[in-house]
Amino acid sequence: VQLQASGGGLVQAGGSLRLSCAASGRTLNVGWFRQAPGKERDFVAAIAWNGAWSAYADSVKGRFTISRDNAKNTVYLQMTSAKPEDTAVYYCASDSRPRSLRIRIADYDYWGQGTQVTVSS
């Protein structure tokens, strides 16, 4: 499976942005991760293959929403109430195994190329 993340850009603090992760085929669980300059890549959100379950990092809970449209093989990350600390390169990733949601980088097998999100204060 090939993944392509898009939708990044520059947004003011308090603003909104929607990221998309388009897959070349059907995906199971999909996660979003982000990496700020000089920091490790961190978990942001994940969604089950059927959209029935989702998980969020505490730092984005209540502000970000993950969703998916399996007819389009696309997963979305809606960002609202953006903060400067949300500035990072955002990556989507797919788990190749049918299992419960995971938040570890090592549990995801396929990765997109990343899209830059910059939140200005």
C-alpha positions in Angstrom: 0.0 0.0 0.0 1.2 3.5 -0.9 0.1 6.4 1.2 0.2 10.1 0.3 -0.4 12.8 2.8 -1.6 16.2 1.8 -3.4 19.3 3.0 -0.6 20.9 5.1 0.1 24.5 5.1 0.3 27.7 7.1 -2.6 28.4 9.5 -3.0 31.0 12.3 -3.4 30.0 15.9 -7.0 29.1 16.5 -7.5 28.2 12.9 -8.4 24.9 11.2 -6.8 22.7 8.6 -7.8 19.3 7.2 -5.1 16.8 6.3 -5.8 13.9 3.9 -4.1 10.5 3.6 -4.9 8.9 0.2 -4.0 5.2 -0.1 -3.4 3.2 -3.2 -5.7 0.5 -1.9 -7.7 -0.8 1.0 -6.2 -0.1 4.4 -6.8 -1.5 7.9 -6.0 0.7 10.9 -4.5 4.1 10.0 -2.6 6.5 12.2 -1.4 10.0 12.0 2.0 10.9 13.6 3.9 14.2 13.7 7.5 15.3 14.1 8.5 18.7 15.1 12.1 20.0 14.4 14.6 18.4 16.7 12.0 16.1 18.3 10.9 12.5 18.0 8.0 11.4 15.9 4.9 11.2 18.1 1.5 9.6 17.8 -1.4 11.9 17.1 -4.5 9.9 16.2 -5.6 6.5 14.8 -8.7 5.0 13.4 -9.9 1.5 13.0 -10.5 0.0 9.5 -14.2 0.5 9.8 -14.1 3.8 11.5 -15.8 2.4 14.6 -13.0 3.2 17.0 -10.4 6.0 17.2 -7.7 7.1 19.6 -6.0 10.4 20.2 -3.0 11.8 21.9 -3.9 13.9 25.0 -2.4 16.9 23.4 -4.9 16.9 20.5 -8.0 15.4 22.2 -11.0 17.6 21.7 -9.3 19.6 18.9 -8.5 17.1 16.2 -10.8 14.6 14.6 -9.8 11.6 12.6 -12.2 10.1 10.1 -12.1 7.9 7.0 -14.0 7.4 3.7 -13.2 3.8 2.6 -14.9 4.3 -0.7 -12.2 6.8 -1.5 -9.4 4.9 0.4 -8.8 8.2 2.3 -8.3 9.0 5.9 -8.7 12.6 7.2 -7.3 14.5 10.1 -9.4 17.6 10.9 -7.4 20.1 13.0 -9.2 22.8 14.8 -8.2 25.4 17.5 -4.7 25.0 16.1 -1.8 25.9 18.4 1.8 26.9 17.6 3.0 23.6 19.2 1.1 21.7 16.6 3.7 22.8 14.1 5.3 19.7 12.6 5.5 17.4 9.7 2.5 15.2 9.7 2.7 11.6 8.5 0.0 9.0 8.0 0.7 5.3 8.3 -1.1 2.0 7.9 -1.0 -1.1 10.0 -0.9 -4.2 7.8 -2.4 -6.5 10.5 -6.0 -6.7 11.6 -5.9 -6.0 15.3 -6.8 -3.3 17.9 -5.6 0.2 17.5 -2.0 0.9 18.1 -0.1 4.1 18.9 3.5 2.9 18.5 5.5 3.9 15.4 6.8 0.3 15.2 3.3 -1.1 14.8 2.8 0.7 11.4 4.2 -0.8 8.3 3.4 1.7 5.5 4.2 5.4 5.7 3.3 8.4 3.6 5.9 11.1 2.8 4.6 13.7 5.3 3.0 17.1 4.9 4.2 20.3 6.7 1.8 22.1 9.1 2.9 25.5 10.4 0.8 27.3 13.0 1.7 30.9 13.5 1.0 32.7 16.7 
